[in-house]
């Protein structure tokens, strides 16, 4: 990557070179188009003309809620904003809650206009009369920009000179917690991290990428669009909704394009494996894959091993699995393993993972008190990591605590939210990731999210450890069970509730209840309050479980009738 100081400089430089590289936008099983980086630049300039014609100026914001069927158009508008120093704000379309999400984001911005999904707009108009945000909705309606009109060729926009410290875009959090945070990412943040991704993964001009992650997610837009663009290598983008309908297409297209770098969360790996089943694809040769970035949620060793075992038949190298640690606040990458190392794990006692505890290595993986954790690598070149206690005291290696990060890739603020900025980012620039973990031999090990800790009678439990324990039961599959600590209004105490994805009759579910309760009682010496079947598990666009939603539904009494029915059936 040339040492340019801004995103727009890099795009202009690539567009004016003799580069033939670009983007394969995969629209269906047999349908794809190629957009060269030069074409991307030219189209973006024409969209910029239209944006400037309707009054969008430097520092104004533009919400981009564009369905993934129009990824090509999304990219033209996104880069038009970058070239014109208009601040793009990508927002996903995929979830029902985006009606309220887009209102919250609109309220958080200073001078926004909005490209809004048609269905979301219809829902806004339908709810307008009864909404407490009626005035905000009216303002939003007056700020809507028609996407089709932006794509009409009326002229060439005026490029605005940008600086390294200028805001490039706002990445709103994907929604695994209740908080909606607008992460401010500058040109310097992004280019620092992209260079670190290139260097720490040993990327070369012969690499190419492919991703199904949404362009509204930091892994999708930074890791698998900006990185290959800035590095001037080919990229392929499968729209997320197409991956959901036909997950095997992900690997088919990797084979077809001889892709070397791809990515998936646990959710995606599990979803692909469930779809693949016992199918055989003799034409696949996956020896081309050099790296599979695995992140965006707690990493499952079992799923990784199953995936590698299943695809080794097709020449997939076991060293290709690349568990990484990152987040939007770091412009994506925080820690990477060494490029050519096979991923490593550490087995520790799970009763010694409280904040301030010194880890204890478990002698035997099969020990009831043992838990195996994935090492997610070393800090990337321009990012520092430290572990601290409740009061900010810095811990030595091997002690569990809050993970903090600092560096030129790390955001300095949350957009128009000074209170949140002061709460999460210290005056000297250390950002609290809200993750817990420890460092051993300079490698970061994530033990869990602070929001996912379940505290009952003074004892701390990690939700994903409880979930993993339950997966040893028959018919309980990884990723289809959720543990939550909930507040019981009648007893004024915390209790444990387990939710299981189950789409059959309630009568067929009852036998699961006692086996789950007995297992957790034996392993953790705690009683489960309820085991509840659910038709779907709320997740973010990247596959992170939204535990807070199930917790909220339970505490609001949404499962009260279902629990009564289960009790009655169990009695009978």
C-alpha positions as CSV (number, residue, x, y, z in Angstrom):
1,X,0.0,0.0,0.0
2,X,1.4,3.4,-1.0
3,X,2.0,5.7,2.0
4,X,-0.9,8.0,1.3
5,X,-2.4,9.8,4.3
6,X,-6.1,9.6,3.5
7,X,-8.6,7.1,2.0
8,X,-9.5,9.4,-0.9
9,X,-5.8,9.9,-1.8
10,X,-5.4,6.1,-2.0
11,X,-8.5,5.6,-4.2
12,X,-7.5,8.4,-6.5
13,X,-4.0,7.1,-6.8
14,X,-5.2,3.5,-7.6
15,X,-7.8,4.8,-10.1
16,X,-5.2,6.8,-12.0
17,X,-2.7,3.9,-12.1
18,X,-2.8,1.1,-14.7
19,X,-4.4,-1.2,-12.2
20,X,-7.0,-3.7,-13.5
21,X,-8.0,-4.9,-10.0
22,X,-11.4,-4.5,-8.6
23,X,-14.5,-6.0,-7.0
24,X,-16.5,-9.1,-8.0
25,X,-20.0,-8.5,-6.7
26,X,-21.7,-11.9,-6.4
27,X,-25.5,-11.5,-6.9
28,X,-26.5,-15.1,-7.3
29,X,-25.3,-18.7,-7.9
30,X,-24.5,-17.9,-11.5
31,X,-24.6,-14.1,-11.5
32,X,-21.8,-11.7,-10.7
33,X,-20.4,-8.4,-12.0
34,X,-16.9,-7.0,-11.9
35,X,-16.3,-3.3,-10.9
36,X,-12.8,-2.1,-11.3
37,X,-11.4,0.3,-8.8
38,X,-11.1,2.8,-11.6
39,X,-14.9,2.4,-12.3
40,X,-15.7,2.7,-8.6
41,X,-13.9,6.0,-8.5
42,X,-15.6,7.4,-11.6
43,X,-19.1,6.3,-10.5
44,X,-18.5,7.7,-7.0
45,X,-17.6,11.1,-8.5
46,X,-20.9,11.2,-10.4
47,X,-22.9,10.3,-7.2
48,X,-20.9,13.0,-5.4
49,X,-22.2,15.6,-7.9
50,X,-25.7,14.7,-7.0
51,X,-25.1,14.7,-3.3
52,X,-23.5,18.1,-3.5
53,X,-26.4,19.3,-5.7
54,X,-28.9,18.5,-2.9
55,X,-27.0,20.4,-0.4
56,X,-24.7,17.9,1.3
57,X,-21.4,19.6,2.3
58,X,-18.2,18.8,4.2
59,X,-19.0,17.4,7.7
60,X,-22.7,16.6,6.9
61,X,-23.7,13.0,7.6
62,X,-25.5,10.6,5.3
63,X,-27.1,7.5,6.7
64,X,-26.8,4.6,4.3
65,X,-29.5,2.0,4.9
66,X,-29.3,0.2,1.6
67,X,-30.2,-3.5,1.3
68,X,-27.4,-5.8,0.4
69,X,-29.0,-6.6,-3.0
70,X,-27.6,-3.2,-3.9
71,X,-24.1,-3.6,-2.6
72,X,-22.7,-2.1,-5.8
73,X,-24.8,1.1,-5.3
74,X,-23.9,1.2,-1.6
75,X,-20.2,1.3,-2.5
76,X,-20.6,4.1,-5.1
77,X,-22.4,6.2,-2.5
78,X,-20.0,5.4,0.3
79,X,-17.0,6.5,-1.7
80,X,-18.8,9.5,-3.0
81,X,-19.1,10.6,0.6
82,X,-15.4,9.9,1.3
83,X,-14.3,11.9,-1.7
84,X,-16.6,14.8,-0.7
85,X,-15.8,14.7,3.0
86,X,-19.4,13.9,3.7
87,X,-19.6,11.4,6.6
88,X,-21.1,8.1,5.7
89,X,-23.1,6.3,8.4
90,X,-23.8,2.7,7.3
91,X,-26.9,1.0,9.0
92,X,-28.0,-2.6,8.4
93,X,-31.4,-3.5,7.0
94,X,-31.5,-7.1,8.1
95,X,-33.3,-6.8,11.5
96,X,-36.7,-5.8,12.7
97,X,-35.3,-3.5,15.4
98,X,-33.8,-1.3,12.7
99,X,-36.9,0.9,12.8
100,X,-35.9,2.2,16.2
101,X,-32.2,1.9,15.5
102,X,-32.4,4.4,12.6
103,X,-34.4,6.8,14.7
104,X,-31.8,6.7,17.5
105,X,-28.9,7.2,15.0
106,X,-30.7,10.1,13.3
107,X,-31.2,11.8,16.7
108,X,-27.4,11.3,17.4
109,X,-26.3,13.0,14.3
110,X,-25.7,16.8,13.7
111,X,-26.9,17.5,10.1
112,X,-28.0,14.2,8.5
113,X,-29.7,13.2,5.4
114,X,-31.0,9.6,5.0
115,X,-31.0,6.8,2.4
116,X,-33.6,4.5,3.9
117,X,-34.8,1.0,3.0
118,X,-38.3,1.0,1.5
119,X,-39.8,-1.4,4.1
120,X,-38.3,0.5,7.0
121,X,-39.7,3.7,5.6
122,X,-43.2,2.2,5.2
123,X,-43.0,1.0,8.8
124,X,-42.0,4.5,10.0
125,X,-45.0,6.0,8.3
126,X,-47.3,3.4,9.7
127,X,-46.1,4.0,13.3
128,X,-45.7,7.7,13.0
129,X,-49.1,8.7,14.5
130,X,-48.6,6.5,17.6
131,X,-44.9,7.1,18.1
132,X,-43.3,9.0,20.9
133,X,-40.7,10.0,18.3
134,X,-43.4,11.6,16.0
135,X,-41.5,14.9,15.6
136,X,-38.2,13.1,14.9
137,X,-39.8,10.9,12.3
138,X,-41.3,13.9,10.6
139,X,-37.8,15.5,10.5
140,X,-36.3,12.3,9.2
141,X,-38.9,12.1,6.4
142,X,-37.9,15.5,5.2
143,X,-34.2,14.4,5.0
144,X,-34.8,11.3,2.9
145,X,-32.6,11.0,-0.2
146,X,-33.7,8.9,-3.2
147,X,-31.0,6.3,-4.1
148,X,-32.1,5.9,-7.7
149,X,-31.8,9.7,-8.3
150,X,-28.3,9.7,-6.9
151,X,-27.2,7.2,-9.5
152,X,-28.3,9.3,-12.5
153,X,-25.3,10.8,-14.3
154,X,-25.7,14.6,-14.1
155,X,-22.1,15.7,-13.7
156,X,-18.8,15.2,-11.8
157,X,-18.6,16.1,-8.1
158,X,-15.9,18.3,-6.5
159,X,-13.4,16.3,-4.5
160,X,-12.7,17.9,-1.1
161,X,-9.1,17.8,0.3
162,X,-9.1,15.6,3.5
163,X,-6.5,15.3,6.2
164,X,-5.4,12.2,8.3
165,X,-7.3,13.4,11.4
166,X,-10.5,14.1,9.5
167,X,-13.5,11.8,10.3
168,X,-13.8,9.2,7.5
169,X,-17.0,7.5,8.6
170,X,-19.1,6.5,11.6
171,X,-19.4,2.8,12.5
172,X,-22.3,2.2,14.8
173,X,-22.1,-0.9,17.0
174,X,-23.6,-4.0,15.6
175,X,-26.0,-4.4,18.6
176,X,-24.8,-7.3,20.8
177,X,-25.5,-5.0,23.8
178,X,-28.2,-2.5,24.5
179,X,-25.9,0.5,23.9
180,X,-25.8,2.1,20.5
181,X,-22.3,3.6,20.0
182,X,-21.2,5.7,17.0
183,X,-17.5,4.9,16.7
184,X,-15.6,7.8,15.1
185,X,-13.0,6.5,12.6
186,X,-10.5,8.9,11.0
187,X,-8.4,8.4,7.9
188,X,-5.4,7.9,10.2
189,X,-7.2,5.3,12.3
190,X,-8.2,3.3,9.2
191,X,-5.0,3.5,7.2
192,X,-2.9,2.6,10.3
193,X,-4.9,-0.5,10.9
194,X,-5.1,-1.5,7.2
195,X,-1.3,-1.4,7.0
196,X,-1.2,-3.5,10.2
197,X,-3.5,-6.1,8.6
198,X,-1.3,-6.2,5.6
199,X,1.9,-6.6,7.6
200,X,0.7,-8.9,10.3
201,X,-1.0,-11.3,7.9
202,X,2.0,-11.3,5.5
203,X,-0.3,-10.2,2.6
204,X,1.1,-9.9,-0.9
205,X,0.0,-8.6,-4.3
206,X,-0.9,-12.2,-5.2
207,X,-3.6,-12.4,-2.5
208,X,-7.4,-11.9,-3.1
209,X,-10.3,-11.8,-0.7
210,X,-13.9,-13.0,-0.4
211,X,-16.4,-12.3,2.3
212,X,-20.1,-12.7,3.0
213,X,-20.0,-10.3,6.0
214,X,-22.3,-7.3,5.6
215,X,-20.8,-4.0,4.4
216,X,-22.5,-2.3,7.4
217,X,-20.2,-4.3,9.7
218,X,-16.6,-3.4,10.4
219,X,-15.3,-6.8,9.3
220,X,-17.2,-6.4,6.0
221,X,-16.4,-2.8,5.2
222,X,-12.9,-2.4,6.6
223,X,-11.5,-6.0,6.6
224,X,-12.9,-7.2,3.2
225,X,-13.5,-4.0,1.3
226,X,-11.1,-1.2,2.3
227,X,-8.2,-3.5,3.0
228,X,-8.1,-5.1,-0.4
229,X,-8.9,-1.8,-2.1
230,X,-6.1,0.1,-0.4
231,X,-3.7,-2.8,-1.1
232,X,-4.9,-2.9,-4.7
233,X,-5.8,-6.6,-4.8
234,X,-9.0,-8.2,-6.1
235,X,-11.9,-8.7,-3.7
236,X,-15.2,-10.7,-4.0
237,X,-18.3,-9.8,-2.0
238,X,-21.2,-12.2,-1.5
239,X,-24.3,-10.4,-0.1
240,X,-25.1,-11.7,3.3
241,X,-28.8,-12.6,2.5
242,X,-27.5,-14.8,-0.4
243,X,-25.1,-16.6,2.0
244,X,-28.0,-17.2,4.4
245,X,-30.0,-18.8,1.6
246,X,-27.2,-20.7,0.0
247,X,-24.2,-21.0,2.4
248,X,-22.3,-23.5,0.3
249,X,-21.9,-20.7,-2.3
250,X,-19.2,-19.1,0.0
251,X,-16.8,-22.0,-0.6
252,X,-17.9,-22.6,-4.2
253,X,-16.9,-19.0,-5.1
254,X,-13.6,-19.3,-3.1
255,X,-12.8,-22.3,-5.3
256,X,-13.9,-20.6,-8.5
257,X,-11.9,-17.4,-7.9
258,X,-8.9,-19.1,-6.2
259,X,-9.3,-16.8,-3.2
260,X,-6.5,-16.7,-0.6
261,X,-8.1,-14.8,2.3
262,X,-11.6,-15.1,3.6
263,X,-13.5,-14.8,6.9
264,X,-16.3,-16.1,9.0
265,X,-17.7,-15.9,12.5
266,X,-18.6,-19.2,14.4
267,X,-22.2,-18.6,13.3
268,X,-21.1,-18.7,9.7
269,X,-18.9,-21.8,10.1
270,X,-21.7,-23.7,11.9
271,X,-24.3,-22.5,9.3
272,X,-22.1,-23.6,6.4
273,X,-21.4,-27.1,8.0
274,X,-25.2,-27.7,8.6
275,X,-25.8,-26.9,5.0
276,X,-22.9,-29.0,3.6
277,X,-23.8,-32.1,5.6
278,X,-22.5,-35.1,3.6
279,X,-22.5,-33.5,0.2
280,X,-19.4,-34.0,-1.9
281,X,-17.9,-31.4,-4.3
282,X,-15.2,-33.2,-6.3
283,X,-14.3,-30.0,-8.2
284,X,-13.2,-28.1,-5.0
285,X,-9.5,-27.5,-4.4
286,X,-9.1,-25.3,-1.3
287,X,-5.4,-25.4,-1.2
288,X,-5.5,-21.8,-2.4
289,X,-6.8,-20.6,1.0
290,X,-4.1,-19.0,3.0
291,X,-6.1,-17.3,5.8
292,X,-9.6,-17.7,7.3
293,X,-10.1,-14.8,9.7
294,X,-12.3,-16.1,12.5
295,X,-13.6,-13.5,14.9
296,X,-16.7,-11.2,15.7
297,X,-17.8,-13.5,18.5
298,X,-16.3,-16.0,21.1
299,X,-14.4,-18.6,19.1
300,X,-15.5,-22.2,19.3
301,X,-12.7,-24.7,19.2
302,X,-15.1,-27.6,18.4
303,X,-16.6,-25.7,15.4
304,X,-13.1,-24.8,14.1
305,X,-11.9,-28.4,14.3
306,X,-15.1,-29.7,12.7
307,X,-14.7,-27.2,9.8
308,X,-11.0,-28.0,9.3
309,X,-11.6,-31.7,9.4
310,X,-14.5,-31.6,7.0
311,X,-12.7,-29.4,4.4
312,X,-9.3,-31.0,4.7
313,X,-10.7,-33.5,2.1
314,X,-10.5,-30.6,-0.3
315,X,-7.0,-29.6,0.5
316,X,-7.7,-27.0,3.1
317,X,-4.6,-26.3,5.2
318,X,-5.1,-26.6,8.9
319,X,-2.8,-23.5,9.4
320,X,-5.3,-21.5,7.4
321,X,-7.6,-21.0,10.4
322,X,-6.7,-17.6,11.8
323,X,-8.5,-16.7,15.1
324,X,-8.3,-12.9,15.5
325,X,-9.4,-10.3,18.0
326,X,-10.8,-7.0,16.9
327,X,-13.6,-4.4,17.1
328,X,-14.9,-1.3,15.5
329,X,-13.2,0.9,18.0
330,X,-9.8,-0.4,16.8
331,X,-10.7,0.2,13.1
332,X,-11.0,-3.6,13.2
333,X,-7.7,-5.4,14.1
334,X,-6.4,-5.6,17.7
335,X,-4.5,-8.9,17.7
336,X,-3.4,-11.5,15.1
337,X,-1.5,-14.8,15.5
338,X,1.9,-15.2,13.8
339,X,1.1,-15.6,10.0
340,X,2.2,-19.3,9.6
341,X,1.4,-20.7,13.0
342,X,-1.4,-23.2,13.5
343,X,-3.9,-21.8,15.9
344,X,-3.2,-22.6,19.6
345,X,-5.3,-23.0,22.7
346,X,-4.7,-23.0,26.5
347,X,-6.6,-25.1,29.0
348,X,-7.2,-23.5,32.4
349,X,-9.4,-24.0,35.4
350,X,-12.7,-22.2,34.9
351,X,-13.2,-21.5,38.6
352,X,-10.1,-19.2,38.4
353,X,-11.3,-16.8,35.8
354,X,-12.7,-14.0,37.9
355,X,-11.3,-10.5,37.7
356,X,-8.0,-10.4,39.6
357,X,-7.6,-14.2,39.5
358,X,-4.3,-15.7,38.5
359,X,-5.0,-18.3,35.9
360,X,-4.3,-21.9,36.8
361,X,-3.3,-24.3,34.0
362,X,-5.5,-27.4,34.0
363,X,-3.5,-30.6,33.8
364,X,-6.2,-32.5,32.1
365,X,-8.6,-31.2,29.4
366,X,-11.3,-33.7,30.5
367,X,-11.2,-32.3,34.1
368,X,-14.7,-31.0,35.1
369,X,-13.1,-27.7,36.1
370,X,-11.1,-27.3,32.8
371,X,-12.0,-25.0,30.0
372,X,-10.1,-24.7,26.7
373,X,-9.6,-21.2,25.3
374,X,-8.3,-20.1,21.9
375,X,-5.3,-17.8,21.8
376,X,-6.1,-14.8,19.5
377,X,-2.6,-13.7,18.9
378,X,-0.3,-10.8,19.5
379,X,-1.1,-7.1,19.4
380,X,-0.8,-5.7,15.8
381,X,2.0,-3.3,15.2
382,X,0.4,0.0,16.2
383,X,-2.0,-1.2,18.9
384,X,-1.1,-1.8,22.6
385,X,-3.0,-4.1,24.9
386,X,-3.1,-4.2,28.7
387,X,-5.2,-5.9,31.4
388,X,-6.5,-3.9,34.3
389,X,-8.6,-4.4,37.5
390,X,-11.8,-2.7,38.6
391,X,-9.9,0.4,39.7
392,X,-7.7,0.5,36.6
393,X,-4.7,-1.1,38.2
394,X,-2.5,-2.8,35.6
395,X,-2.1,-6.6,35.9
396,X,0.8,-8.7,35.0
397,X,0.7,-11.6,32.5
398,X,-1.6,-14.5,33.6
399,X,-4.1,-12.4,35.6
400,X,-7.7,-12.0,34.4
401,X,-9.1,-8.5,34.0
402,X,-10.6,-5.9,31.7
403,X,-8.9,-5.6,28.3
404,X,-7.9,-2.1,27.3
405,X,-6.4,-0.9,24.0
406,X,-4.5,2.1,22.8
407,X,-2.9,3.2,19.5
408,X,-3.1,5.2,16.3
409,X,-5.8,2.7,15.1
410,X,-8.0,3.3,18.1
411,X,-10.9,5.7,18.1
412,X,-10.6,8.8,20.3
413,X,-14.3,9.4,20.7
414,X,-17.9,8.3,20.2
415,X,-19.9,10.6,17.9
416,X,-21.7,13.4,19.7
417,X,-21.5,11.5,23.0
418,X,-19.0,13.1,25.4
419,X,-20.5,11.2,28.4
420,X,-19.9,7.8,26.8
421,X,-16.5,8.8,25.5
422,X,-15.3,9.8,29.0
423,X,-16.8,6.6,30.5
424,X,-15.0,4.3,28.1
425,X,-11.8,6.2,27.0
426,X,-9.3,7.5,29.6
427,X,-7.7,10.9,29.3
428,X,-4.5,9.2,28.2
429,X,-6.2,7.3,25.4
430,X,-6.8,3.8,26.9
431,X,-10.1,2.4,25.7
432,X,-12.1,-0.2,27.7
433,X,-13.1,-2.9,25.2
434,X,-15.7,-4.3,27.6
435,X,-14.0,-7.7,27.1
436,X,-12.4,-9.8,29.8
437,X,-9.2,-11.8,29.4
438,X,-5.6,-12.3,30.2
439,X,-2.2,-12.2,28.4
440,X,0.1,-15.2,28.5
441,X,3.4,-15.3,26.5
442,X,2.4,-12.0,25.0
443,X,-0.7,-13.6,23.5
444,X,-4.2,-12.3,24.3
445,X,-6.8,-14.8,25.5
446,X,-10.4,-13.7,25.7
447,X,-12.5,-15.2,28.5
448,X,-15.7,-13.4,27.7
449,X,-17.7,-10.1,27.5
450,X,-18.2,-8.3,30.8
451,X,-21.9,-8.0,29.8
452,X,-22.2,-11.8,29.5
453,X,-21.0,-12.5,33.0
454,X,-23.7,-14.1,35.2
455,X,-23.4,-13.4,38.9
456,X,-25.4,-15.6,41.2
457,X,-25.0,-15.6,45.0
458,X,-21.7,-13.8,44.7
459,X,-20.2,-16.3,42.2
460,X,-19.2,-15.4,38.7
461,X,-20.1,-17.6,35.7
462,X,-19.4,-17.0,32.0
463,X,-22.5,-17.5,29.8
464,X,-20.6,-19.2,27.0
465,X,-19.0,-21.7,29.4
466,X,-22.4,-22.8,30.6
467,X,-23.6,-23.0,27.0
468,X,-20.6,-25.2,26.0
469,X,-21.2,-27.5,28.9
470,X,-24.8,-28.1,27.7
471,X,-23.6,-28.9,24.2
472,X,-22.4,-32.3,25.4
473,X,-26.0,-33.4,25.8
474,X,-27.7,-35.2,23.0
475,X,-29.6,-33.0,20.5
476,X,-28.0,-29.8,21.8
477,X,-26.0,-28.2,19.0
478,X,-23.4,-25.4,19.3
479,X,-24.9,-22.0,18.8
480,X,-28.4,-23.1,19.5
481,X,-28.5,-22.6,23.2
482,X,-28.3,-19.3,25.2
483,X,-27.6,-18.8,28.9
484,X,-28.8,-15.6,30.6
485,X,-28.7,-14.2,34.1
486,X,-32.1,-12.6,34.7
487,X,-33.6,-10.6,37.5
488,X,-36.6,-12.2,39.3
489,X,-39.0,-9.4,40.4
490,X,-40.7,-11.6,43.0
491,X,-37.5,-12.7,44.8
492,X,-35.4,-9.6,43.9
493,X,-32.6,-12.0,43.0
494,X,-30.6,-13.1,40.0
495,X,-31.3,-16.5,38.5
496,X,-30.1,-18.6,35.5
497,X,-32.4,-19.2,32.6
498,X,-31.5,-21.3,29.5
499,X,-33.0,-20.7,26.1
500,X,-32.9,-23.5,23.5
501,X,-33.6,-23.1,19.8
502,X,-36.5,-25.6,19.3
503,X,-39.1,-25.5,16.5
504,X,-41.1,-28.6,17.2
505,X,-44.0,-29.2,19.6
506,X,-43.6,-28.2,23.3
507,X,-44.5,-31.7,24.2
508,X,-41.4,-32.9,22.4
509,X,-39.3,-30.4,24.3
510,X,-40.0,-31.3,27.9
511,X,-37.5,-34.1,28.2
512,X,-34.7,-31.6,27.5
513,X,-35.5,-29.6,30.6
514,X,-34.5,-32.1,33.3
515,X,-31.3,-33.2,31.5
516,X,-30.1,-29.6,31.2
517,X,-31.0,-28.7,34.8
518,X,-29.2,-31.8,36.1
519,X,-26.1,-31.2,34.1
520,X,-25.7,-27.6,35.3
521,X,-26.6,-28.6,38.8
522,X,-23.9,-31.3,38.8
523,X,-21.2,-29.2,37.1
524,X,-21.8,-25.7,38.6
525,X,-23.8,-26.4,41.8
526,X,-26.5,-23.9,40.7
527,X,-30.2,-24.4,39.9
528,X,-31.6,-23.3,36.6
529,X,-34.8,-21.3,37.1
530,X,-36.3,-22.2,33.6
531,X,-35.4,-23.9,30.4
532,X,-37.4,-22.3,27.6
533,X,-37.8,-23.2,23.9
534,X,-37.5,-20.4,21.4
535,X,-38.2,-20.2,17.7
536,X,-35.2,-18.0,16.9
537,X,-32.1,-16.6,18.6
538,X,-31.6,-12.9,18.2
539,X,-28.3,-12.1,16.7
540,X,-26.4,-9.2,15.1
541,X,-25.5,-9.1,11.4
542,X,-22.2,-10.8,12.2
543,X,-23.8,-13.6,14.3
544,X,-23.2,-12.3,17.8
545,X,-25.9,-13.5,20.2
546,X,-28.0,-10.6,21.6
547,X,-28.5,-12.0,25.1
548,X,-29.9,-8.7,26.4
549,X,-32.9,-9.1,24.2
550,X,-33.8,-12.5,25.6
551,X,-33.1,-11.2,29.1
552,X,-35.4,-8.2,28.4
553,X,-38.2,-10.4,27.1
554,X,-38.0,-12.7,30.1
555,X,-38.1,-9.9,32.6
556,X,-41.0,-8.3,30.7
557,X,-43.0,-11.5,31.1
558,X,-43.0,-12.4,27.4
559,X,-42.5,-16.1,28.2
560,X,-44.9,-16.3,31.2
561,X,-47.7,-18.2,29.3
562,X,-45.2,-20.5,27.6
563,X,-43.6,-21.4,31.0
564,X,-47.1,-22.2,32.4
565,X,-47.8,-24.5,29.5
566,X,-44.5,-26.3,30.0
567,X,-45.2,-26.8,33.7
568,X,-48.6,-28.2,32.9
569,X,-47.3,-30.6,30.2
570,X,-44.5,-31.8,32.6
571,X,-47.1,-32.5,35.3
572,X,-49.2,-34.6,32.9
